[in-house]
Amino acid sequence: MRVDNHVHIRHIMLYHFEKGHTAAEAWRDLNELFGQGTIGERQVRRWFESFKSGNTSLEDEEGRGRLSNFDDQALLQAVEGDESLITRMLAEQFNCDHSTIVRRLRDLGKVWKLAGWVPHELSDHNKTERVRIFNQLLQRNDQNPFLQFFVTGDESWLLFKNVKERRCALTVANPRKVFHEICTARRPCGVYGGTAQELFTGKSLLKFAKKVFVTAQLDRLEAAIKVKRPRKKNHIVFHHDDAKPHVAHQVTQSIDDKGWELLEHPPYSPTEAPTDYHVNRSLKNWQAGKIYDDLDDLVDDVKAWIASKNRHFFARGIDLLPSKWEAVIEVDGDYAPE
């Protein structure tokens, strides 16, 4: 898991169970909140099965899907530190059975793909959709280039204390605080950019980046476009990924009301979003190892990062999109090696 205090995560699972939600819904919500790789879907399902049997204890027990003496965090750090490690090498390193490593990585949502660990096993349908959508976008851009009208955005959790560590494939966030500390020790920040410039960065004191936060940011984005890109305000090709808040009816309706075209983006495809492979990666590298005293200190540093980037930085991330699409098509819809 991505959060040191596992009991708090289990409280959230129990909350979903008592609300009548499915294990899949709980799993998606936890990984949206704390970052991909926080917990595996199989592990959530095992806890739900336990809840259904009447056992609502949240402490570790034998047979509950977790080894009490096994350090999940150490395993994750080993995988993130060297993505070339295979399971038998990890078993030797952790002095345990090979099957234990396989089970723990599976429960953590990690699968081996293209010489690296990624947090989602793409189904054949996922791969087909990735190829279909990216083929259509490539053909469209060849026939009628549209990237000059492209505007993209996303939200990212910014931490007050940033641990310097090596990046793992598709890892979005690495909070390592107990749950009640996390809620007060990080803030959502939205960064929106066009082909030639950063349009604005927004901060919010909302506890979680939900659909209300997203629609408010879209309204601010519309105002920024009118000021910074007045000649293109009536022809906006808007892009964001398929995160739950982004596909909410209230959000899609807001985009439609603004007269923007919403570009299709396939599920489980963060590596093909400029905010992920270009903007957020650069921002996280800038913040690595930094500790902020308060929210103003954090926001000032984000502004300093933006000021350090010229207009070509944001354009470069968008210009890379066709090559990203082609790379996915070349591997038949799977995650492409970087």
Backbone hydrogen bonds, N-H to C=O, Kabsch-Sander energy under -0.5 kcal/mol:
donor,donor_aa,acceptor,acceptor_aa,energy
6,H,4,D,-1.2
8,H,5,N,-0.7
9,I,5,N,-0.9
10,R,6,H,-2.1
11,H,7,V,-1.9
12,I,8,H,-1.6
13,M,9,I,-1.9
14,L,10,R,-2.8
15,Y,11,H,-2.3
16,H,12,I,-2.3
17,F,13,M,-2.5
18,E,14,L,-2.8
19,K,15,Y,-1.5
20,G,17,F,-1.4
21,H,16,H,-2.5
26,A,22,T,-2.0
27,W,23,A,-2.7
28,R,24,A,-2.5
29,D,25,E,-2.3
30,L,26,A,-2.4
31,N,27,W,-2.1
32,E,28,R,-2.1
33,L,29,D,-2.2
34,F,30,L,-2.7
35,G,31,N,-1.2
38,T,35,G,-1.5
40,G,107,D,-2.2
44,V,40,G,-1.8
45,R,41,E,-2.4
46,R,42,R,-2.1
47,W,43,Q,-1.8
48,F,44,V,-2.3
49,E,45,R,-2.3
50,S,46,R,-1.8
51,F,47,W,-2.5
52,K,48,F,-2.4
53,S,49,E,-1.3
54,G,51,F,-1.7
55,N,50,S,-1.8
56,T,54,G,-0.9
64,R,61,E,-1.8
68,S,66,R,-0.6
70,F,67,L,-1.5
72,D,70,F,-1.1
75,L,71,D,-1.8
76,L,72,D,-2.7
77,Q,73,Q,-2.6
78,A,74,A,-2.0
79,V,75,L,-2.3
80,E,76,L,-2.9
81,G,77,Q,-2.1
82,D,78,A,-1.5
85,L,82,D,-1.5
90,L,86,I,-2.1
91,A,87,T,-2.4
92,E,88,R,-1.8
93,Q,89,M,-2.1
94,F,90,L,-2.5
95,N,91,A,-0.6
95,N,92,E,-0.6
96,C,91,A,-2.1
101,I,97,D,-1.4
102,V,98,H,-2.3
103,R,99,S,-2.5
104,R,100,T,-2.7
105,L,101,I,-2.7
106,R,102,V,-2.1
107,D,103,R,-2.5
108,L,104,R,-1.8
109,G,106,R,-1.4
110,K,105,L,-3.1
111,V,118,V,-2.3
113,K,111,V,-0.6
113,K,116,G,-3.2
116,G,113,K,-0.6
118,V,111,V,-2.4
122,L,120,H,-0.8
127,K,123,S,-2.3
128,T,124,D,-2.5
129,E,125,H,-2.5
130,R,126,N,-2.2
131,V,127,K,-2.4
132,R,128,T,-2.7
133,I,129,E,-2.8
134,F,130,R,-2.2
135,N,131,V,-2.3
136,Q,132,R,-2.1
137,L,133,I,-2.2
138,L,134,F,-2.2
139,Q,135,N,-2.5
140,R,136,Q,-2.5
141,N,137,L,-2.5
142,D,138,L,-2.0
143,Q,139,Q,-2.2
144,N,140,R,-3.4
149,F,146,F,-2.1
150,F,147,L,-1.2
151,V,237,V,-2.6
152,T,193,G,-2.3
153,G,239,H,-1.4
154,D,191,V,-1.1
156,S,189,C,-2.1
158,L,187,R,-2.2
159,L,157,W,-0.5
160,F,185,A,-1.9
162,N,160,F,-0.5
162,N,290,K,-2.4
163,V,161,K,-0.6
165,E,163,V,-0.7
171,T,168,C,-2.3
181,E,178,V,-0.8
182,I,178,V,-2.3
183,C,179,F,-1.8
184,T,181,E,-1.0
185,A,181,E,-1.0
185,A,182,I,-0.6
186,R,182,I,-0.5
187,R,158,L,-1.7
189,C,156,S,-1.9
190,G,202,G,-2.2
191,V,154,D,-1.8
192,Y,200,F,-2.3
193,G,152,T,-2.2
194,G,197,Q,-2.8
199,L,192,Y,-2.3
200,F,192,Y,-1.5
202,G,190,G,-2.9
204,S,188,P,-1.2
210,K,208,F,-1.7
214,V,210,K,-2.0
215,T,211,K,-2.7
216,A,212,V,-1.9
217,Q,213,F,-2.0
218,L,214,V,-2.2
219,D,215,T,-1.9
220,R,216,A,-1.8
221,L,217,Q,-2.6
222,E,218,L,-2.5
223,A,219,D,-1.8
224,A,220,R,-2.2
225,I,221,L,-2.5
226,K,222,E,-1.8
227,V,223,A,-1.2
228,K,224,A,-3.1
229,R,225,I,-2.8
232,K,229,R,-1.4
233,K,230,P,-0.7
235,H,232,K,-1.9
237,V,149,F,-2.6
237,V,235,H,-0.5
238,F,236,I,-0.8
238,F,261,E,-3.3
239,H,151,V,-2.4
246,H,243,A,-1.1
247,V,243,A,-1.4
248,A,244,K,-0.5
248,A,245,P,-0.5
251,V,248,A,-0.7
252,T,248,A,-2.4
253,Q,249,H,-2.7
254,S,250,Q,-1.4
255,I,251,V,-2.0
256,D,252,T,-2.2
257,D,253,Q,-2.7
258,K,254,S,-1.3
259,G,256,D,-1.5
260,W,255,I,-1.7
261,E,236,I,-2.7
262,L,260,W,-0.5
263,L,238,F,-3.2
263,L,261,E,-0.7
269,S,266,P,-0.5
272,E,269,S,-1.2
273,A,270,P,-1.7
276,D,273,A,-1.5
277,Y,273,A,-2.1
278,H,274,P,-1.7
279,V,274,P,-2.1
280,N,275,T,-3.5
281,R,276,D,-0.7
282,S,278,H,-1.5
283,L,279,V,-2.5
284,K,280,N,-2.9
285,N,281,R,-2.1
286,W,282,S,-2.0
287,Q,283,L,-1.9
288,A,284,K,-1.0
289,G,162,N,-0.5
290,K,287,Q,-2.6
292,Y,160,F,-3.0
298,L,294,D,-1.9
299,V,295,L,-2.9
300,D,296,D,-2.5
301,D,297,D,-1.5
302,V,298,L,-1.9
303,K,299,V,-2.4
304,A,300,D,-1.9
305,W,301,D,-2.1
306,I,302,V,-2.3
307,A,303,K,-2.6
308,S,304,A,-1.3
309,K,306,I,-1.7
313,F,310,N,-1.5
314,F,310,N,-0.7
315,A,311,R,-1.2
316,R,312,H,-2.5
317,G,313,F,-1.4
318,I,314,F,-1.4
319,D,315,A,-2.6
320,L,316,R,-1.1
321,L,318,I,-1.7
324,K,320,L,-1.8
325,W,321,L,-2.6
326,E,322,P,-2.5
327,A,323,S,-2.0
328,V,324,K,-1.6
329,I,325,W,-2.0
330,E,326,E,-2.3
331,V,327,A,-0.9
331,V,328,V,-0.6
332,D,329,I,-1.7
333,G,328,V,-2.7
334,D,331,V,-1.4
